[in-house]
């Protein structure tokens, strides 16, 4: 569901980037009040695991499309929505800057679609009440489906506002996006329920080691066998290709593309090495964020 620079125009992309930045600042302030030192390693390794799992595209039977989990509901379930949102921001930033996976001009939209709607809408409205009602599997599935469906619909709105999706094709594009992300959301829900169940009952230290090991295994080896079929967004756009108007006439489009050409160094090396390098960058970034989140706690402990 990673939107590229050519789908989002600056009139849509810049305000969404500002909004995403404001949301990240708010999440940081809120997370800082509840984050503690003992959460650093679990948060870092879980973020790395989600980053690695996003590398695995699985084929959707009879569609010619593929999908991958987003992981925002999983992060919210185990870290809380505020730290989870910061983790999603970190993941999407690393993907955009170092892999050119998602445009810089569309970064705000991608953060909103895959992070904000999951962490601050689907999680509190759907997941939390069902979890409190002792229905964790249903909570994971319904929240994951809702998060992806909301994100898919947001893509339609952003594309329409940017002028890349014509008015005549909006209904068709909406149907395609909502339909293809339904099975993806269901699979993500099952994965979320499975990992969350294990995490709730496992030793935190051992679990963190497991997350780290699985992340490296997925990034270096398993990801090499991911489906090469177009993902849900690409598949939907291909099905309305005659109605897509690329937003490439803007100067900011050229600037964003030029910047990503220089920063996306990891796409120029073998994929396994690139994945491990990206995972390392993300882990370092998330570690720094987490250390800052619990800086007050560390100071109080020192006293």
The 8 nearest C-alpha neighbors of each residue, nearest first, counted from 0:
[[1, 232, 2, 231, 230, 151, 109, 113],
 [0, 2, 101, 109, 3, 100, 232, 102],
 [3, 1, 101, 105, 0, 102, 109, 6],
 [2, 4, 102, 101, 5, 6, 105, 1],
 [3, 5, 102, 104, 6, 7, 105, 252],
 [4, 6, 246, 245, 3, 247, 7, 252],
 [7, 5, 4, 163, 3, 246, 245, 158],
 [6, 8, 161, 4, 5, 105, 12, 158],
 [7, 9, 161, 10, 11, 246, 12, 6],
 [10, 8, 12, 11, 13, 7, 251, 104],
 [11, 9, 8, 12, 13, 161, 14, 7],
 [12, 10, 9, 8, 13, 161, 14, 15],
 [11, 13, 9, 15, 105, 104, 14, 10],
 [12, 14, 16, 9, 15, 11, 10, 17],
 [15, 13, 17, 16, 12, 11, 18, 10],
 [16, 14, 107, 18, 12, 13, 17, 108],
 [107, 15, 17, 13, 19, 14, 18, 12],
 [18, 16, 20, 14, 15, 19, 21, 13],
 [17, 19, 15, 21, 20, 16, 14, 22],
 [20, 18, 22, 16, 107, 21, 17, 15],
 [19, 21, 23, 17, 18, 22, 16, 24],
 [20, 22, 18, 24, 19, 23, 25, 17],
 [23, 21, 19, 25, 20, 24, 26, 18],
 [22, 24, 26, 20, 25, 21, 27, 19],
 [25, 23, 27, 21, 22, 26, 20, 28],
 [24, 26, 22, 28, 23, 27, 21, 29],
 [27, 25, 81, 23, 29, 24, 28, 30],
 [26, 28, 24, 30, 25, 29, 31, 23],
 [29, 27, 25, 31, 26, 30, 24, 32],
 [28, 30, 26, 31, 27, 32, 25, 81],
 [31, 29, 27, 81, 32, 33, 28, 34],
 [30, 32, 292, 28, 29, 34, 33, 27],
 [33, 31, 30, 29, 34, 28, 292, 293],
 [32, 34, 30, 31, 35, 29, 293, 292],
 [33, 35, 31, 293, 30, 32, 292, 38],
 [36, 34, 293, 37, 38, 296, 33, 39],
 [35, 37, 38, 39, 293, 297, 296, 34],
 [36, 38, 35, 39, 40, 41, 34, 293],
 [39, 37, 36, 41, 35, 40, 42, 34],
 [40, 38, 42, 289, 36, 37, 41, 43],
 [39, 41, 43, 42, 38, 44, 207, 37],
 [42, 40, 207, 44, 38, 43, 39, 45],
 [43, 41, 45, 39, 40, 44, 38, 46],
 [42, 44, 40, 46, 41, 45, 285, 286],
 [43, 45, 47, 41, 211, 46, 42, 210],
 [46, 44, 48, 42, 47, 43, 41, 210],
 [47, 45, 49, 43, 48, 44, 86, 42],
 [46, 48, 44, 50, 45, 49, 282, 51],
 [47, 49, 214, 45, 51, 46, 50, 210],
 [50, 48, 52, 46, 51, 47, 70, 53],
 [51, 49, 47, 53, 48, 52, 46, 90],
 [52, 50, 48, 53, 214, 54, 49, 218],
 [53, 51, 49, 54, 55, 50, 48, 68],
 [52, 54, 50, 51, 55, 67, 68, 49],
 [55, 53, 52, 51, 222, 56, 50, 218],
 [56, 54, 225, 222, 53, 52, 67, 57],
 [55, 57, 67, 225, 66, 226, 65, 54],
 [58, 56, 65, 226, 66, 67, 55, 225],
 [57, 59, 65, 226, 64, 60, 66, 56],
 [58, 60, 65, 64, 62, 57, 61, 63],
 [61, 59, 62, 58, 63, 64, 65, 57],
 [62, 60, 63, 59, 64, 58, 65, 179],
 [63, 61, 64, 60, 59, 65, 179, 58],
 [62, 64, 61, 228, 59, 65, 60, 58],
 [65, 63, 229, 62, 228, 230, 59, 234],
 [66, 64, 58, 230, 59, 57, 228, 56],
 [67, 65, 56, 230, 57, 183, 231, 58],
 [68, 66, 56, 53, 55, 57, 69, 183],
 [67, 69, 187, 53, 70, 52, 66, 183],
 [70, 68, 71, 53, 67, 113, 49, 187],
 [69, 71, 73, 72, 49, 68, 74, 191],
 [72, 70, 74, 73, 69, 117, 114, 75],
 [71, 73, 75, 74, 70, 76, 117, 143],
 [74, 72, 76, 70, 191, 71, 75, 77],
 [73, 75, 83, 71, 77, 72, 76, 78],
 [76, 74, 79, 80, 72, 83, 78, 73],
 [75, 77, 73, 74, 79, 78, 72, 195],
 [76, 78, 74, 75, 79, 73, 195, 198],
 [79, 77, 75, 74, 83, 82, 76, 42],
 [78, 80, 75, 81, 76, 82, 77, 83],
 [81, 79, 75, 83, 118, 82, 84, 119],
 [82, 80, 26, 84, 30, 83, 79, 85],
 [83, 81, 85, 84, 30, 80, 78, 79],
 [84, 82, 80, 74, 86, 75, 81, 85],
 [83, 85, 87, 81, 86, 82, 114, 80],
 [86, 84, 88, 82, 83, 87, 89, 23],
 [85, 87, 83, 89, 84, 88, 46, 82],
 [88, 86, 90, 84, 89, 85, 114, 91],
 [87, 89, 85, 91, 86, 90, 92, 110],
 [90, 88, 86, 92, 87, 91, 93, 85],
 [91, 89, 87, 93, 92, 88, 94, 50],
 [90, 92, 94, 88, 93, 89, 95, 87],
 [91, 93, 95, 89, 94, 90, 96, 88],
 [94, 92, 96, 90, 95, 91, 97, 89],
 [95, 93, 98, 91, 100, 92, 97, 96],
 [94, 96, 99, 100, 101, 92, 93, 98],
 [97, 95, 93, 263, 99, 94, 262, 98],
 [96, 98, 263, 262, 93, 94, 265, 95],
 [97, 99, 263, 94, 100, 266, 95, 265],
 [100, 98, 95, 263, 96, 101, 97, 259],
 [101, 99, 95, 98, 94, 102, 1, 3],
 [100, 102, 1, 3, 95, 2, 99, 103],
 [103, 101, 3, 4, 105, 104, 106, 95],
 [104, 102, 106, 105, 255, 95, 4, 101],
 [103, 105, 102, 4, 12, 106, 255, 9],
 [104, 106, 102, 108, 103, 12, 107, 4],
 [107, 105, 103, 109, 108, 104, 102, 110],
 [16, 106, 108, 15, 110, 19, 109, 105],
 [107, 109, 111, 105, 106, 110, 15, 112],
 [108, 110, 112, 106, 111, 107, 113, 1],
 [111, 109, 114, 107, 108, 113, 112, 106],
 [110, 112, 115, 108, 109, 114, 113, 116],
 [113, 111, 150, 109, 110, 116, 114, 108],
 [114, 112, 110, 111, 109, 150, 115, 117],
 [115, 113, 110, 111, 117, 87, 84, 116],
 [114, 116, 111, 118, 117, 119, 113, 112],
 [115, 117, 120, 119, 114, 118, 112, 111],
 [116, 118, 146, 121, 115, 114, 120, 119],
 [119, 117, 80, 115, 122, 116, 114, 120],
 [118, 120, 115, 116, 117, 122, 123, 121],
 [121, 119, 116, 117, 122, 123, 124, 118],
 [120, 122, 117, 142, 125, 124, 146, 123],
 [121, 123, 126, 118, 120, 125, 124, 117],
 [124, 122, 127, 120, 125, 121, 126, 119],
 [123, 125, 121, 122, 120, 126, 127, 128],
 [126, 124, 121, 142, 122, 123, 127, 128],
 [125, 127, 138, 122, 142, 129, 128, 130],
 [126, 128, 130, 123, 129, 125, 131, 122],
 [129, 127, 131, 130, 126, 125, 132, 124],
 [130, 128, 132, 138, 134, 131, 126, 127],
 [129, 131, 135, 127, 133, 134, 132, 128],
 [132, 130, 128, 133, 129, 127, 134, 135],
 [131, 133, 129, 130, 134, 128, 135, 127],
 [134, 132, 130, 131, 135, 129, 128, 138],
 [133, 135, 130, 129, 137, 132, 136, 138],
 [136, 134, 130, 138, 137, 133, 139, 129],
 [137, 135, 139, 192, 138, 134, 140, 189],
 [136, 138, 140, 139, 135, 134, 141, 129],
 [139, 137, 126, 135, 129, 136, 141, 140],
 [140, 138, 188, 136, 142, 192, 137, 141],
 [188, 141, 139, 137, 143, 142, 138, 185],
 [140, 142, 144, 138, 143, 139, 137, 145],
 [143, 141, 145, 121, 139, 126, 144, 125],
 [144, 142, 188, 146, 140, 184, 145, 141],
 [143, 145, 184, 141, 147, 146, 142, 185],
 [146, 144, 142, 148, 143, 147, 149, 141],
 [145, 147, 117, 143, 149, 144, 121, 148],
 [148, 146, 150, 144, 149, 145, 184, 151],
 [147, 149, 151, 145, 150, 146, 177, 144],
 [150, 148, 152, 146, 147, 151, 145, 153],
 [149, 151, 112, 147, 153, 148, 152, 113],
 [152, 150, 148, 154, 153, 149, 176, 147],
 [151, 153, 155, 149, 154, 150, 148, 156],
 [152, 154, 150, 156, 155, 151, 157, 149],
 [155, 153, 157, 151, 152, 156, 158, 150],
 [154, 156, 152, 158, 153, 157, 159, 173],
 [157, 155, 153, 159, 158, 154, 160, 152],
 [158, 156, 160, 154, 159, 155, 161, 153],
 [157, 159, 161, 155, 164, 163, 156, 160],
 [158, 160, 164, 156, 162, 161, 157, 155],
 [161, 159, 157, 162, 158, 156, 11, 163],
 [160, 162, 8, 158, 159, 7, 163, 11],
 [161, 163, 159, 160, 164, 158, 165, 244],
 [162, 164, 244, 158, 243, 161, 6, 245],
 [165, 163, 159, 243, 158, 162, 244, 242],
 [166, 164, 167, 168, 242, 163, 169, 162],
 [165, 167, 169, 168, 164, 159, 170, 162],
 [168, 166, 165, 169, 170, 242, 171, 164],
 [167, 169, 171, 165, 166, 170, 172, 242],
 [170, 168, 172, 166, 171, 167, 173, 165],
 [171, 169, 173, 172, 168, 174, 167, 166],
 [170, 172, 174, 168, 173, 169, 175, 239],
 [173, 171, 169, 175, 174, 170, 168, 176],
 [174, 172, 170, 176, 171, 175, 169, 177],
 [175, 173, 171, 177, 172, 176, 178, 170],
 [174, 176, 172, 178, 173, 235, 177, 179],
 [177, 175, 173, 179, 178, 174, 151, 235],
 [176, 178, 174, 180, 175, 179, 148, 173],
 [177, 179, 175, 181, 176, 180, 174, 182],
 [178, 180, 176, 181, 177, 231, 175, 182],
 [181, 179, 183, 177, 178, 182, 184, 176],
 [180, 182, 184, 183, 178, 179, 144, 185],
 [183, 181, 185, 184, 180, 186, 179, 59],
 [184, 182, 180, 186, 181, 185, 66, 187],
 [185, 183, 144, 187, 181, 143, 182, 186],
 [184, 186, 182, 188, 187, 183, 140, 144],
 [187, 185, 189, 183, 188, 184, 182, 190],
 [188, 186, 184, 190, 68, 185, 189, 191],
 [140, 187, 189, 139, 191, 185, 143, 186],
 [188, 190, 192, 186, 191, 187, 140, 193],
 [191, 189, 187, 193, 188, 192, 194, 186],
 [190, 192, 188, 73, 194, 189, 193, 195],
 [191, 193, 189, 195, 136, 139, 190, 194],
 [194, 192, 190, 196, 191, 195, 189, 197],
 [193, 195, 197, 191, 196, 192, 198, 190],
 [196, 194, 198, 192, 197, 193, 191, 199],
 [197, 195, 193, 199, 194, 198, 192, 200],
 [198, 196, 194, 195, 199, 200, 201, 193],
 [197, 199, 195, 201, 196, 200, 194, 206],
 [200, 198, 196, 197, 201, 195, 77, 202],
 [199, 201, 198, 197, 196, 202, 203, 195],
 [202, 200, 198, 197, 199, 203, 206, 205],
 [201, 203, 205, 204, 206, 200, 198, 207],
 [204, 202, 206, 205, 201, 207, 41, 198],
 [203, 205, 207, 206, 202, 208, 41, 40],
 [206, 204, 208, 202, 207, 203, 209, 201],
 [205, 207, 209, 203, 204, 208, 202, 210],
 [206, 208, 210, 204, 41, 209, 205, 44],
 [209, 207, 211, 205, 206, 210, 212, 204],
 [208, 210, 206, 212, 207, 211, 213, 205],
 [211, 209, 207, 213, 208, 212, 44, 48],
 [212, 210, 208, 214, 44, 209, 213, 207],
 [211, 213, 209, 215, 214, 210, 208, 216],
 [212, 214, 216, 210, 215, 211, 217, 209],
 [213, 215, 48, 211, 217, 51, 212, 216],
 [214, 216, 218, 212, 213, 217, 219, 211],
 [217, 215, 213, 219, 214, 218, 220, 212],
 [216, 218, 221, 214, 215, 222, 220, 219],
 [219, 217, 215, 274, 51, 216, 222, 220],
 [218, 220, 271, 216, 217, 215, 275, 274],
 [219, 221, 217, 222, 223, 216, 218, 271],
 [220, 222, 217, 223, 224, 216, 218, 219],
 [223, 221, 225, 55, 224, 217, 220, 218],
 [224, 222, 221, 220, 225, 271, 219, 270],
 [223, 225, 222, 221, 226, 220, 55, 227],
 [226, 224, 56, 55, 222, 223, 57, 227],
 [225, 227, 56, 57, 228, 58, 224, 65],
 [228, 226, 225, 229, 56, 65, 58, 230],
 [227, 229, 64, 226, 65, 230, 63, 58],
 [230, 228, 64, 233, 234, 65, 227, 231],
 [229, 231, 65, 66, 233, 64, 232, 234],
 [232, 230, 234, 233, 179, 66, 235, 64],
 [231, 233, 235, 0, 234, 230, 236, 176],
 [234, 232, 236, 230, 229, 235, 231, 237],
 [233, 235, 237, 231, 229, 232, 236, 230],
 [236, 234, 232, 238, 237, 233, 175, 176],
 [237, 235, 233, 239, 238, 234, 240, 232],
 [238, 236, 240, 234, 239, 235, 233, 241],
 [237, 239, 235, 236, 240, 234, 172, 175],
 [240, 238, 236, 237, 242, 241, 243, 235],
 [239, 241, 237, 243, 242, 236, 238, 235],
 [242, 240, 239, 243, 238, 244, 237, 236],
 [241, 243, 240, 239, 165, 168, 164, 244],
 [244, 242, 164, 240, 163, 241, 245, 239],
 [245, 243, 163, 246, 164, 242, 162, 165],
 [244, 246, 5, 163, 247, 6, 243, 248],
 [247, 245, 5, 8, 248, 6, 163, 244],
 [248, 246, 249, 5, 245, 252, 253, 4],
 [247, 249, 246, 250, 252, 253, 245, 251],
 [248, 250, 252, 251, 247, 253, 246, 8],
 [251, 249, 253, 252, 254, 248, 247, 255],
 [250, 252, 254, 249, 253, 255, 9, 104],
 [253, 251, 255, 249, 250, 254, 247, 256],
 [252, 254, 256, 250, 251, 255, 257, 249],
 [253, 255, 251, 257, 252, 256, 258, 250],
 [256, 254, 252, 258, 257, 253, 103, 251],
 [255, 257, 253, 259, 254, 258, 260, 252],
 [258, 256, 254, 260, 255, 259, 253, 261],
 [259, 257, 255, 261, 260, 256, 254, 262],
 [260, 258, 262, 256, 261, 263, 257, 99],
 [259, 261, 257, 258, 263, 262, 256, 264],
 [260, 262, 259, 258, 263, 257, 264, 256],
 [261, 263, 259, 264, 97, 260, 96, 258],
 [264, 262, 97, 98, 259, 265, 99, 260],
 [263, 265, 262, 266, 267, 97, 261, 98],
 [264, 266, 273, 267, 263, 268, 97, 98],
 [267, 265, 264, 268, 98, 263, 273, 270],
 [266, 268, 265, 264, 269, 263, 273, 270],
 [267, 269, 266, 265, 273, 270, 272, 264],
 [270, 268, 272, 271, 273, 267, 266, 265],
 [269, 271, 273, 272, 274, 268, 266, 223],
 [272, 270, 219, 274, 273, 269, 275, 218],
 [273, 271, 275, 274, 270, 269, 276, 268],
 [274, 272, 270, 265, 276, 271, 275, 277],
 [273, 275, 277, 271, 218, 276, 272, 270],
 [274, 276, 278, 272, 277, 273, 218, 279],
 [277, 275, 273, 279, 278, 274, 272, 280],
 [278, 276, 274, 280, 279, 275, 273, 281],
 [277, 279, 275, 281, 276, 280, 274, 282],
 [278, 280, 276, 282, 277, 281, 275, 283],
 [281, 279, 277, 283, 278, 282, 284, 276],
 [280, 282, 284, 278, 283, 279, 285, 277],
 [283, 281, 279, 285, 284, 280, 43, 286],
 [284, 282, 286, 280, 281, 285, 279, 287],
 [283, 285, 281, 287, 286, 282, 280, 288],
 [286, 284, 288, 282, 287, 283, 43, 281],
 [285, 287, 283, 289, 288, 284, 43, 282],
 [286, 288, 290, 284, 285, 289, 291, 283],
 [289, 287, 285, 291, 286, 290, 292, 284],
 [288, 290, 292, 286, 291, 287, 39, 285],
 [291, 289, 287, 292, 293, 288, 294, 286],
 [292, 290, 294, 288, 289, 293, 287, 31],
 [291, 293, 31, 289, 290, 294, 34, 288],
 [292, 294, 296, 35, 291, 295, 290, 34],
 [293, 295, 291, 297, 296, 292, 290, 298],
 [296, 294, 298, 297, 293, 299, 292, 31],
 [295, 297, 299, 293, 294, 298, 300, 35],
 [298, 296, 300, 294, 295, 299, 301, 293],
 [297, 299, 301, 295, 300, 296, 294, 302],
 [298, 300, 296, 302, 301, 297, 295, 294],
 [301, 299, 297, 302, 298, 296, 295, 36],
 [300, 302, 298, 299, 297, 296, 295, 294],
 [301, 299, 300, 298, 297, 296, 295, 294]]
